[in-house]
Amino acid sequence: MPIRLRKLIGTILLVALVIVYALVASIVAVAQLAESGPLAHFLFFLLSGMLWVLPAMGIIKWLILEPPRPKN
């Protein structure tokens, strides 16, 4: 796969990940934290704010992989 195509796909995946993750985290927060205290809000948003990094790291790792060189 050409590197330019890989970077295009990776960029689209990262943008989609951030949008979908933000929507899901917001829906969960509204549905589950409506009557919780400020500490629960803080902990939820701290955890959910850092959790999206794990799948993003996988996408970025895939982006920077060197294409295999053909054996001659």
mmJSON file of the N, C-alpha and C atoms, coordinates in Angstrom:
{"data_MODEL":{"atom_site":{
"group_PDB":["ATOM","ATOM","ATOM","ATOM","ATOM","ATOM","ATOM","ATOM","ATOM","ATOM","ATOM","ATOM","ATOM","ATOM","ATOM","ATOM","ATOM","ATOM","ATOM","ATOM","ATOM","ATOM","ATOM","ATOM","ATOM","ATOM","ATOM","ATOM","ATOM","ATOM","ATOM","ATOM","ATOM","ATOM","ATOM","ATOM","ATOM","ATOM","ATOM","ATOM","ATOM","ATOM","ATOM","ATOM","ATOM","ATOM","ATOM","ATOM","ATOM","ATOM","ATOM","ATOM","ATOM","ATOM","ATOM","ATOM","ATOM","ATOM","ATOM","ATOM","ATOM","ATOM","ATOM","ATOM","ATOM","ATOM","ATOM","ATOM","ATOM","ATOM","ATOM","ATOM","ATOM","ATOM","ATOM","ATOM","ATOM","ATOM","ATOM","ATOM","ATOM","ATOM","ATOM","ATOM","ATOM","ATOM","ATOM","ATOM","ATOM","ATOM","ATOM","ATOM","ATOM","ATOM","ATOM","ATOM","ATOM","ATOM","ATOM","ATOM","ATOM","ATOM","ATOM","ATOM","ATOM","ATOM","ATOM","ATOM","ATOM","ATOM","ATOM","ATOM","ATOM","ATOM","ATOM","ATOM","ATOM","ATOM","ATOM","ATOM","ATOM","ATOM","ATOM","ATOM","ATOM","ATOM","ATOM","ATOM","ATOM","ATOM","ATOM","ATOM","ATOM","ATOM","ATOM","ATOM","ATOM","ATOM","ATOM","ATOM","ATOM","ATOM","ATOM","ATOM","ATOM","ATOM","ATOM","ATOM","ATOM","ATOM","ATOM","ATOM","ATOM","ATOM","ATOM","ATOM","ATOM","ATOM","ATOM","ATOM","ATOM","ATOM","ATOM","ATOM","ATOM","ATOM","ATOM","ATOM","ATOM","ATOM","ATOM","ATOM","ATOM","ATOM","ATOM","ATOM","ATOM","ATOM","ATOM","ATOM","ATOM","ATOM","ATOM","ATOM","ATOM","ATOM","ATOM","ATOM","ATOM","ATOM","ATOM","ATOM","ATOM","ATOM","ATOM","ATOM","ATOM","ATOM","ATOM","ATOM","ATOM","ATOM","ATOM","ATOM","ATOM","ATOM","ATOM","ATOM","ATOM","ATOM","ATOM","ATOM","ATOM","ATOM","ATOM","ATOM"],
"id":[1,2,3,4,5,6,7,8,9,10,11,12,13,14,15,16,17,18,19,20,21,22,23,24,25,26,27,28,29,30,31,32,33,34,35,36,37,38,39,40,41,42,43,44,45,46,47,48,49,50,51,52,53,54,55,56,57,58,59,60,61,62,63,64,65,66,67,68,69,70,71,72,73,74,75,76,77,78,79,80,81,82,83,84,85,86,87,88,89,90,91,92,93,94,95,96,97,98,99,100,101,102,103,104,105,106,107,108,109,110,111,112,113,114,115,116,117,118,119,120,121,122,123,124,125,126,127,128,129,130,131,132,133,134,135,136,137,138,139,140,141,142,143,144,145,146,147,148,149,150,151,152,153,154,155,156,157,158,159,160,161,162,163,164,165,166,167,168,169,170,171,172,173,174,175,176,177,178,179,180,181,182,183,184,185,186,187,188,189,190,191,192,193,194,195,196,197,198,199,200,201,202,203,204,205,206,207,208,209,210,211,212,213,214,215,216],
"type_symbol":["N","C","C","N","C","C","N","C","C","N","C","C","N","C","C","N","C","C","N","C","C","N","C","C","N","C","C","N","C","C","N","C","C","N","C","C","N","C","C","N","C","C","N","C","C","N","C","C","N","C","C","N","C","C","N","C","C","N","C","C","N","C","C","N","C","C","N","C","C","N","C","C","N","C","C","N","C","C","N","C","C","N","C","C","N","C","C","N","C","C","N","C","C","N","C","C","N","C","C","N","C","C","N","C","C","N","C","C","N","C","C","N","C","C","N","C","C","N","C","C","N","C","C","N","C","C","N","C","C","N","C","C","N","C","C","N","C","C","N","C","C","N","C","C","N","C","C","N","C","C","N","C","C","N","C","C","N","C","C","N","C","C","N","C","C","N","C","C","N","C","C","N","C","C","N","C","C","N","C","C","N","C","C","N","C","C","N","C","C","N","C","C","N","C","C","N","C","C","N","C","C","N","C","C","N","C","C","N","C","C","N","C","C","N","C","C"],
"label_atom_id":["N","CA","C","N","CA","C","N","CA","C","N","CA","C","N","CA","C","N","CA","C","N","CA","C","N","CA","C","N","CA","C","N","CA","C","N","CA","C","N","CA","C","N","CA","C","N","CA","C","N","CA","C","N","CA","C","N","CA","C","N","CA","C","N","CA","C","N","CA","C","N","CA","C","N","CA","C","N","CA","C","N","CA","C","N","CA","C","N","CA","C","N","CA","C","N","CA","C","N","CA","C","N","CA","C","N","CA","C","N","CA","C","N","CA","C","N","CA","C","N","CA","C","N","CA","C","N","CA","C","N","CA","C","N","CA","C","N","CA","C","N","CA","C","N","CA","C","N","CA","C","N","CA","C","N","CA","C","N","CA","C","N","CA","C","N","CA","C","N","CA","C","N","CA","C","N","CA","C","N","CA","C","N","CA","C","N","CA","C","N","CA","C","N","CA","C","N","CA","C","N","CA","C","N","CA","C","N","CA","C","N","CA","C","N","CA","C","N","CA","C","N","CA","C","N","CA","C","N","CA","C","N","CA","C","N","CA","C","N","CA","C","N","CA","C","N","CA","C","N","CA","C"],
"label_alt_id":[null,null,null,null,null,null,null,null,null,null,null,null,null,null,null,null,null,null,null,null,null,null,null,null,null,null,null,null,null,null,null,null,null,null,null,null,null,null,null,null,null,null,null,null,null,null,null,null,null,null,null,null,null,null,null,null,null,null,null,null,null,null,null,null,null,null,null,null,null,null,null,null,null,null,null,null,null,null,null,null,null,null,null,null,null,null,null,null,null,null,null,null,null,null,null,null,null,null,null,null,null,null,null,null,null,null,null,null,null,null,null,null,null,null,null,null,null,null,null,null,null,null,null,null,null,null,null,null,null,null,null,null,null,null,null,null,null,null,null,null,null,null,null,null,null,null,null,null,null,null,null,null,null,null,null,null,null,null,null,null,null,null,null,null,null,null,null,null,null,null,null,null,null,null,null,null,null,null,null,null,null,null,null,null,null,null,null,null,null,null,null,null,null,null,null,null,null,null,null,null,null,null,null,null,null,null,null,null,null,null,null,null,null,null,null,null],
"label_comp_id":["MET","MET","MET","PRO","PRO","PRO","ILE","ILE","ILE","ARG","ARG","ARG","LEU","LEU","LEU","ARG","ARG","ARG","LYS","LYS","LYS","LEU","LEU","LEU","ILE","ILE","ILE","GLY","GLY","GLY","THR","THR","THR","ILE","ILE","ILE","LEU","LEU","LEU","LEU","LEU","LEU","VAL","VAL","VAL","ALA","ALA","ALA","LEU","LEU","LEU","VAL","VAL","VAL","ILE","ILE","ILE","VAL","VAL","VAL","TYR","TYR","TYR","ALA","ALA","ALA","LEU","LEU","LEU","VAL","VAL","VAL","ALA","ALA","ALA","SER","SER","SER","ILE","ILE","ILE","VAL","VAL","VAL","ALA","ALA","ALA","VAL","VAL","VAL","ALA","ALA","ALA","GLN","GLN","GLN","LEU","LEU","LEU","ALA","ALA","ALA","GLU","GLU","GLU","SER","SER","SER","GLY","GLY","GLY","PRO","PRO","PRO","LEU","LEU","LEU","ALA","ALA","ALA","HIS","HIS","HIS","PHE","PHE","PHE","LEU","LEU","LEU","PHE","PHE","PHE","PHE","PHE","PHE","LEU","LEU","LEU","LEU","LEU","LEU","SER","SER","SER","GLY","GLY","GLY","MET","MET","MET","LEU","LEU","LEU","TRP","TRP","TRP","VAL","VAL","VAL","LEU","LEU","LEU","PRO","PRO","PRO","ALA","ALA","ALA","MET","MET","MET","GLY","GLY","GLY","ILE","ILE","ILE","ILE","ILE","ILE","LYS","LYS","LYS","TRP","TRP","TRP","LEU","LEU","LEU","ILE","ILE","ILE","LEU","LEU","LEU","GLU","GLU","GLU","PRO","PRO","PRO","PRO","PRO","PRO","ARG","ARG","ARG","PRO","PRO","PRO","LYS","LYS","LYS","ASN","ASN","ASN"],
"label_asym_id":["A","A","A","A","A","A","A","A","A","A","A","A","A","A","A","A","A","A","A","A","A","A","A","A","A","A","A","A","A","A","A","A","A","A","A","A","A","A","A","A","A","A","A","A","A","A","A","A","A","A","A","A","A","A","A","A","A","A","A","A","A","A","A","A","A","A","A","A","A","A","A","A","A","A","A","A","A","A","A","A","A","A","A","A","A","A","A","A","A","A","A","A","A","A","A","A","A","A","A","A","A","A","A","A","A","A","A","A","A","A","A","A","A","A","A","A","A","A","A","A","A","A","A","A","A","A","A","A","A","A","A","A","A","A","A","A","A","A","A","A","A","A","A","A","A","A","A","A","A","A","A","A","A","A","A","A","A","A","A","A","A","A","A","A","A","A","A","A","A","A","A","A","A","A","A","A","A","A","A","A","A","A","A","A","A","A","A","A","A","A","A","A","A","A","A","A","A","A","A","A","A","A","A","A","A","A","A","A","A","A","A","A","A","A","A","A"],
"label_entity_id":["1","1","1","1","1","1","1","1","1","1","1","1","1","1","1","1","1","1","1","1","1","1","1","1","1","1","1","1","1","1","1","1","1","1","1","1","1","1","1","1","1","1","1","1","1","1","1","1","1","1","1","1","1","1","1","1","1","1","1","1","1","1","1","1","1","1","1","1","1","1","1","1","1","1","1","1","1","1","1","1","1","1","1","1","1","1","1","1","1","1","1","1","1","1","1","1","1","1","1","1","1","1","1","1","1","1","1","1","1","1","1","1","1","1","1","1","1","1","1","1","1","1","1","1","1","1","1","1","1","1","1","1","1","1","1","1","1","1","1","1","1","1","1","1","1","1","1","1","1","1","1","1","1","1","1","1","1","1","1","1","1","1","1","1","1","1","1","1","1","1","1","1","1","1","1","1","1","1","1","1","1","1","1","1","1","1","1","1","1","1","1","1","1","1","1","1","1","1","1","1","1","1","1","1","1","1","1","1","1","1","1","1","1","1","1","1"],
"label_seq_id":[1,1,1,2,2,2,3,3,3,4,4,4,5,5,5,6,6,6,7,7,7,8,8,8,9,9,9,10,10,10,11,11,11,12,12,12,13,13,13,14,14,14,15,15,15,16,16,16,17,17,17,18,18,18,19,19,19,20,20,20,21,21,21,22,22,22,23,23,23,24,24,24,25,25,25,26,26,26,27,27,27,28,28,28,29,29,29,30,30,30,31,31,31,32,32,32,33,33,33,34,34,34,35,35,35,36,36,36,37,37,37,38,38,38,39,39,39,40,40,40,41,41,41,42,42,42,43,43,43,44,44,44,45,45,45,46,46,46,47,47,47,48,48,48,49,49,49,50,50,50,51,51,51,52,52,52,53,53,53,54,54,54,55,55,55,56,56,56,57,57,57,58,58,58,59,59,59,60,60,60,61,61,61,62,62,62,63,63,63,64,64,64,65,65,65,66,66,66,67,67,67,68,68,68,69,69,69,70,70,70,71,71,71,72,72,72],
"pdbx_PDB_ins_code":[null,null,null,null,null,null,null,null,null,null,null,null,null,null,null,null,null,null,null,null,null,null,null,null,null,null,null,null,null,null,null,null,null,null,null,null,null,null,null,null,null,null,null,null,null,null,null,null,null,null,null,null,null,null,null,null,null,null,null,null,null,null,null,null,null,null,null,null,null,null,null,null,null,null,null,null,null,null,null,null,null,null,null,null,null,null,null,null,null,null,null,null,null,null,null,null,null,null,null,null,null,null,null,null,null,null,null,null,null,null,null,null,null,null,null,null,null,null,null,null,null,null,null,null,null,null,null,null,null,null,null,null,null,null,null,null,null,null,null,null,null,null,null,null,null,null,null,null,null,null,null,null,null,null,null,null,null,null,null,null,null,null,null,null,null,null,null,null,null,null,null,null,null,null,null,null,null,null,null,null,null,null,null,null,null,null,null,null,null,null,null,null,null,null,null,null,null,null,null,null,null,null,null,null,null,null,null,null,null,null,null,null,null,null,null,null],
"Cartn_x":[0.843,0.0,0.897,0.645,1.459,1.32,2.4,2.428,1.409,1.204,0.239,-1.184,-1.523,-2.843,-3.003,-1.948,-1.982,-2.197,-1.524,-1.678,-3.066,-3.629,-4.978,-5.984,-5.86,-6.767,-6.594,-5.359,-5.094,-5.663,-5.541,-6.092,-7.6,-8.237,-9.692,-10.114,-9.383,-9.693,-9.53,-8.481,-8.273,-9.38,-9.762,-10.838,-12.147,-12.442,-13.666,-13.632,-12.491,-12.352,-12.659,-12.099,-12.306,-13.772,-14.397,-15.8,-16.701,-16.548,-17.397,-17.141,-15.886,-15.565,-16.145,-16.046,-16.606,-18.116,-18.782,-20.237,-20.629,-19.946,-20.27,-19.976,-18.845,-18.51,-19.524,-19.979,-20.98,-22.315,-22.714,-23.98,-23.927,-22.814,-22.665,-22.665,-21.991,-21.941,-23.325,-24.088,-25.426,-26.342,-26.237,-27.135,-26.777,-25.501,-25.092,-24.691,-24.273,-23.742,-24.682,-25.922,-26.85,-26.99,-27.011,-27.224,-26.005,-24.851,-23.617,-22.966,-22.072,-21.37,-20.224,-19.598,-18.503,-17.288,-17.044,-15.908,-16.117,-17.329,-17.629,-17.488,-17.93,-17.779,-16.302,-15.548,-14.117,-13.429,-13.693,-13.047,-13.472,-14.76,-15.225,-14.55,-14.529,-13.947,-12.427,-11.798,-10.358,-10.053,-10.781,-10.567,-10.946,-12.116,-12.552,-11.712,-11.16,-10.294,-8.971,-8.518,-7.251,-7.431,-8.612,-8.827,-8.803,-9.165,-9.189,-7.784,-6.782,-5.403,-4.975,-5.503,-5.089,-5.402,-6.646,-6.863,-6.147,-6.0,-5.281,-3.817,-3.215,-1.826,-1.691,-2.685,-2.649,-2.709,-3.558,-3.665,-2.364,-1.8,-0.56,0.589,0.62,1.664,1.564,0.336,0.13,0.582,0.366,0.75,2.253,3.022,4.458,5.228,4.523,5.206,5.848,7.048,7.731,7.164,6.933,6.463,7.551,7.161,8.186,8.923,10.223,11.038,11.037,10.903,10.934,12.331,12.356,13.639,14.08,15.314,15.868,16.906],
"Cartn_y":[-1.166,0.0,1.24,2.158,3.383,4.176,4.822,5.558,6.699,7.332,8.439,7.95,6.797,6.22,5.804,5.22,4.816,6.026,7.132,8.335,8.939,8.888,9.384,8.555,7.23,6.347,6.56,6.669,6.887,8.2,9.243,10.543,10.485,9.854,9.719,8.886,7.81,6.981,7.75,8.552,9.33,10.357,11.046,12.039,11.352,10.225,9.488,8.973,8.483,8.004,9.111,10.276,11.377,11.8,11.892,12.307,11.281,10.025,8.968,8.827,8.87,8.724,9.876,11.091,12.24,12.126,11.695,11.528,10.442,9.317,8.221,8.628,9.258,9.693,10.707,11.6,12.591,11.926,10.972,10.271,9.488,8.811,8.057,9.011,10.125,11.091,11.634,11.982,12.522,11.46,10.236,9.175,8.656,8.567,7.917,8.877,10.071,10.978,12.127,12.034,13.146,13.51,12.532,12.808,12.469,12.389,12.09,13.377,13.22,14.374,14.832,15.929,16.484,15.567,14.772,13.85,12.778,12.245,11.253,11.869,13.101,13.798,13.961,14.4,14.611,13.318,12.246,10.973,10.418,10.548,10.057,10.806,12.132,12.891,12.777,12.554,12.303,10.989,9.936,8.634,8.634,9.149,9.138,10.085,11.11,12.022,11.403,10.425,9.767,8.446,7.864,6.527,6.492,7.587,7.59,7.501,7.759,7.737,6.322,5.299,3.921,3.502,3.647,3.294,4.243,5.501,6.447,6.047,5.533,5.073,3.908,3.014,1.906,2.377,3.358,3.906,4.592,5.372,6.087,5.103,4.054,3.036,2.393,2.109,1.547,2.532,3.829,4.843,4.911,4.731,4.935,3.664,2.533,1.309,1.474,0.993,1.031,-0.042,0.271,-0.778,-1.834,-3.078,-4.13,-3.948,-4.169,-4.045,-5.359,-5.306,-6.561,-7.185,-8.503,-9.215,-9.453,-9.115,-9.285,-10.367],
"Cartn_z":[0.0,0.0,0.0,-0.915,-0.957,0.341,0.729,1.992,2.005,0.865,0.824,1.072,0.52,0.748,2.204,2.772,4.171,5.079,4.79,5.604,5.442,4.262,4.048,4.847,4.76,5.507,7.01,7.471,8.89,9.396,8.599,8.983,9.092,8.125,8.164,9.374,9.657,10.824,12.134,12.249,13.465,13.681,12.626,12.745,13.116,12.475,12.786,14.226,14.671,16.042,17.042,16.837,17.778,17.799,16.642,16.59,17.256,16.89,17.465,18.954,19.366,20.781,21.601,21.089,21.813,21.942,20.891,20.959,21.957,21.911,22.831,24.278,24.512,25.874,26.384,25.538,25.949,26.257,25.437,25.669,26.979,27.22,28.466,29.664,29.538,30.639,30.956,29.951,30.186,30.778,30.276,30.732,32.124,32.439,33.688,34.801,34.462,35.48,35.827,35.427,35.638,37.107,37.975,39.394,40.243,39.625,40.354,40.834,41.767,42.314,41.437,41.84,41.038,40.95,41.979,41.926,40.857,40.757,39.727,38.337,38.165,36.883,36.543,37.517,37.295,36.887,37.637,37.336,35.984,35.658,34.361,33.218,33.298,32.202,32.159,33.299,33.306,32.59,32.963,32.347,30.866,30.554,29.153,28.292,28.907,28.163,27.78,28.556,28.252,27.521,27.597,27.043,25.508,24.863,23.4,22.806,23.627,23.141,22.749,23.435,23.138,21.703,21.221,19.814,18.852,19.241,18.38,18.239,19.312,19.23,18.256,18.247,17.305,15.861,15.604,14.244,13.849,14.751,14.448,14.252,15.057,14.893,13.51,13.071,11.743,10.663,10.916,9.936,9.711,10.763,10.623,10.297,10.145,9.76,8.381,8.284,6.992,6.096,4.839,3.927,3.739,3.601,3.425,2.103,2.179,0.964,0.217,-1.091,-1.859,-1.818,-1.713,-1.703,-3.142,-3.409,-4.76,-4.776],
"occupancy":[1.0,1.0,1.0,1.0,1.0,1.0,1.0,1.0,1.0,1.0,1.0,1.0,1.0,1.0,1.0,1.0,1.0,1.0,1.0,1.0,1.0,1.0,1.0,1.0,1.0,1.0,1.0,1.0,1.0,1.0,1.0,1.0,1.0,1.0,1.0,1.0,1.0,1.0,1.0,1.0,1.0,1.0,1.0,1.0,1.0,1.0,1.0,1.0,1.0,1.0,1.0,1.0,1.0,1.0,1.0,1.0,1.0,1.0,1.0,1.0,1.0,1.0,1.0,1.0,1.0,1.0,1.0,1.0,1.0,1.0,1.0,1.0,1.0,1.0,1.0,1.0,1.0,1.0,1.0,1.0,1.0,1.0,1.0,1.0,1.0,1.0,1.0,1.0,1.0,1.0,1.0,1.0,1.0,1.0,1.0,1.0,1.0,1.0,1.0,1.0,1.0,1.0,1.0,1.0,1.0,1.0,1.0,1.0,1.0,1.0,1.0,1.0,1.0,1.0,1.0,1.0,1.0,1.0,1.0,1.0,1.0,1.0,1.0,1.0,1.0,1.0,1.0,1.0,1.0,1.0,1.0,1.0,1.0,1.0,1.0,1.0,1.0,1.0,1.0,1.0,1.0,1.0,1.0,1.0,1.0,1.0,1.0,1.0,1.0,1.0,1.0,1.0,1.0,1.0,1.0,1.0,1.0,1.0,1.0,1.0,1.0,1.0,1.0,1.0,1.0,1.0,1.0,1.0,1.0,1.0,1.0,1.0,1.0,1.0,1.0,1.0,1.0,1.0,1.0,1.0,1.0,1.0,1.0,1.0,1.0,1.0,1.0,1.0,1.0,1.0,1.0,1.0,1.0,1.0,1.0,1.0,1.0,1.0,1.0,1.0,1.0,1.0,1.0,1.0,1.0,1.0,1.0,1.0,1.0,1.0,1.0,1.0,1.0,1.0,1.0,1.0],
"B_iso_or_equiv":[0.0,0.0,0.0,0.0,0.0,0.0,0.0,0.0,0.0,0.0,0.0,0.0,0.0,0.0,0.0,0.0,0.0,0.0,0.0,0.0,0.0,0.0,0.0,0.0,0.0,0.0,0.0,0.0,0.0,0.0,0.0,0.0,0.0,0.0,0.0,0.0,0.0,0.0,0.0,0.0,0.0,0.0,0.0,0.0,0.0,0.0,0.0,0.0,0.0,0.0,0.0,0.0,0.0,0.0,0.0,0.0,0.0,0.0,0.0,0.0,0.0,0.0,0.0,0.0,0.0,0.0,0.0,0.0,0.0,0.0,0.0,0.0,0.0,0.0,0.0,0.0,0.0,0.0,0.0,0.0,0.0,0.0,0.0,0.0,0.0,0.0,0.0,0.0,0.0,0.0,0.0,0.0,0.0,0.0,0.0,0.0,0.0,0.0,0.0,0.0,0.0,0.0,0.0,0.0,0.0,0.0,0.0,0.0,0.0,0.0,0.0,0.0,0.0,0.0,0.0,0.0,0.0,0.0,0.0,0.0,0.0,0.0,0.0,0.0,0.0,0.0,0.0,0.0,0.0,0.0,0.0,0.0,0.0,0.0,0.0,0.0,0.0,0.0,0.0,0.0,0.0,0.0,0.0,0.0,0.0,0.0,0.0,0.0,0.0,0.0,0.0,0.0,0.0,0.0,0.0,0.0,0.0,0.0,0.0,0.0,0.0,0.0,0.0,0.0,0.0,0.0,0.0,0.0,0.0,0.0,0.0,0.0,0.0,0.0,0.0,0.0,0.0,0.0,0.0,0.0,0.0,0.0,0.0,0.0,0.0,0.0,0.0,0.0,0.0,0.0,0.0,0.0,0.0,0.0,0.0,0.0,0.0,0.0,0.0,0.0,0.0,0.0,0.0,0.0,0.0,0.0,0.0,0.0,0.0,0.0,0.0,0.0,0.0,0.0,0.0,0.0],
"pdbx_formal_charge":[null,null,null,null,null,null,null,null,null,null,null,null,null,null,null,null,null,null,null,null,null,null,null,null,null,null,null,null,null,null,null,null,null,null,null,null,null,null,null,null,null,null,null,null,null,null,null,null,null,null,null,null,null,null,null,null,null,null,null,null,null,null,null,null,null,null,null,null,null,null,null,null,null,null,null,null,null,null,null,null,null,null,null,null,null,null,null,null,null,null,null,null,null,null,null,null,null,null,null,null,null,null,null,null,null,null,null,null,null,null,null,null,null,null,null,null,null,null,null,null,null,null,null,null,null,null,null,null,null,null,null,null,null,null,null,null,null,null,null,null,null,null,null,null,null,null,null,null,null,null,null,null,null,null,null,null,null,null,null,null,null,null,null,null,null,null,null,null,null,null,null,null,null,null,null,null,null,null,null,null,null,null,null,null,null,null,null,null,null,null,null,null,null,null,null,null,null,null,null,null,null,null,null,null,null,null,null,null,null,null,null,null,null,null,null,null],
"auth_seq_id":[1,1,1,2,2,2,3,3,3,4,4,4,5,5,5,6,6,6,7,7,7,8,8,8,9,9,9,10,10,10,11,11,11,12,12,12,13,13,13,14,14,14,15,15,15,16,16,16,17,17,17,18,18,18,19,19,19,20,20,20,21,21,21,22,22,22,23,23,23,24,24,24,25,25,25,26,26,26,27,27,27,28,28,28,29,29,29,30,30,30,31,31,31,32,32,32,33,33,33,34,34,34,35,35,35,36,36,36,37,37,37,38,38,38,39,39,39,40,40,40,41,41,41,42,42,42,43,43,43,44,44,44,45,45,45,46,46,46,47,47,47,48,48,48,49,49,49,50,50,50,51,51,51,52,52,52,53,53,53,54,54,54,55,55,55,56,56,56,57,57,57,58,58,58,59,59,59,60,60,60,61,61,61,62,62,62,63,63,63,64,64,64,65,65,65,66,66,66,67,67,67,68,68,68,69,69,69,70,70,70,71,71,71,72,72,72],
"auth_comp_id":["MET","MET","MET","PRO","PRO","PRO","ILE","ILE","ILE","ARG","ARG","ARG","LEU","LEU","LEU","ARG","ARG","ARG","LYS","LYS","LYS","LEU","LEU","LEU","ILE","ILE","ILE","GLY","GLY","GLY","THR","THR","THR","ILE","ILE","ILE","LEU","LEU","LEU","LEU","LEU","LEU","VAL","VAL","VAL","ALA","ALA","ALA","LEU","LEU","LEU","VAL","VAL","VAL","ILE","ILE","ILE","VAL","VAL","VAL","TYR","TYR","TYR","ALA","ALA","ALA","LEU","LEU","LEU","VAL","VAL","VAL","ALA","ALA","ALA","SER","SER","SER","ILE","ILE","ILE","VAL","VAL","VAL","ALA","ALA","ALA","VAL","VAL","VAL","ALA","ALA","ALA","GLN","GLN","GLN","LEU","LEU","LEU","ALA","ALA","ALA","GLU","GLU","GLU","SER","SER","SER","GLY","GLY","GLY","PRO","PRO","PRO","LEU","LEU","LEU","ALA","ALA","ALA","HIS","HIS","HIS","PHE","PHE","PHE","LEU","LEU","LEU","PHE","PHE","PHE","PHE","PHE","PHE","LEU","LEU","LEU","LEU","LEU","LEU","SER","SER","SER","GLY","GLY","GLY","MET","MET","MET","LEU","LEU","LEU","TRP","TRP","TRP","VAL","VAL","VAL","LEU","LEU","LEU","PRO","PRO","PRO","ALA","ALA","ALA","MET","MET","MET","GLY","GLY","GLY","ILE","ILE","ILE","ILE","ILE","ILE","LYS","LYS","LYS","TRP","TRP","TRP","LEU","LEU","LEU","ILE","ILE","ILE","LEU","LEU","LEU","GLU","GLU","GLU","PRO","PRO","PRO","PRO","PRO","PRO","ARG","ARG","ARG","PRO","PRO","PRO","LYS","LYS","LYS","ASN","ASN","ASN"],
"auth_asym_id":["A","A","A","A","A","A","A","A","A","A","A","A","A","A","A","A","A","A","A","A","A","A","A","A","A","A","A","A","A","A","A","A","A","A","A","A","A","A","A","A","A","A","A","A","A","A","A","A","A","A","A","A","A","A","A","A","A","A","A","A","A","A","A","A","A","A","A","A","A","A","A","A","A","A","A","A","A","A","A","A","A","A","A","A","A","A","A","A","A","A","A","A","A","A","A","A","A","A","A","A","A","A","A","A","A","A","A","A","A","A","A","A","A","A","A","A","A","A","A","A","A","A","A","A","A","A","A","A","A","A","A","A","A","A","A","A","A","A","A","A","A","A","A","A","A","A","A","A","A","A","A","A","A","A","A","A","A","A","A","A","A","A","A","A","A","A","A","A","A","A","A","A","A","A","A","A","A","A","A","A","A","A","A","A","A","A","A","A","A","A","A","A","A","A","A","A","A","A","A","A","A","A","A","A","A","A","A","A","A","A","A","A","A","A","A","A"],
"auth_atom_id":["N","CA","C","N","CA","C","N","CA","C","N","CA","C","N","CA","C","N","CA","C","N","CA","C","N","CA","C","N","CA","C","N","CA","C","N","CA","C","N","CA","C","N","CA","C","N","CA","C","N","CA","C","N","CA","C","N","CA","C","N","CA","C","N","CA","C","N","CA","C","N","CA","C","N","CA","C","N","CA","C","N","CA","C","N","CA","C","N","CA","C","N","CA","C","N","CA","C","N","CA","C","N","CA","C","N","CA","C","N","CA","C","N","CA","C","N","CA","C","N","CA","C","N","CA","C","N","CA","C","N","CA","C","N","CA","C","N","CA","C","N","CA","C","N","CA","C","N","CA","C","N","CA","C","N","CA","C","N","CA","C","N","CA","C","N","CA","C","N","CA","C","N","CA","C","N","CA","C","N","CA","C","N","CA","C","N","CA","C","N","CA","C","N","CA","C","N","CA","C","N","CA","C","N","CA","C","N","CA","C","N","CA","C","N","CA","C","N","CA","C","N","CA","C","N","CA","C","N","CA","C","N","CA","C","N","CA","C","N","CA","C","N","CA","C","N","CA","C","N","CA","C"],
"pdbx_PDB_model_num":[1,1,1,1,1,1,1,1,1,1,1,1,1,1,1,1,1,1,1,1,1,1,1,1,1,1,1,1,1,1,1,1,1,1,1,1,1,1,1,1,1,1,1,1,1,1,1,1,1,1,1,1,1,1,1,1,1,1,1,1,1,1,1,1,1,1,1,1,1,1,1,1,1,1,1,1,1,1,1,1,1,1,1,1,1,1,1,1,1,1,1,1,1,1,1,1,1,1,1,1,1,1,1,1,1,1,1,1,1,1,1,1,1,1,1,1,1,1,1,1,1,1,1,1,1,1,1,1,1,1,1,1,1,1,1,1,1,1,1,1,1,1,1,1,1,1,1,1,1,1,1,1,1,1,1,1,1,1,1,1,1,1,1,1,1,1,1,1,1,1,1,1,1,1,1,1,1,1,1,1,1,1,1,1,1,1,1,1,1,1,1,1,1,1,1,1,1,1,1,1,1,1,1,1,1,1,1,1,1,1,1,1,1,1,1,1]
}}}
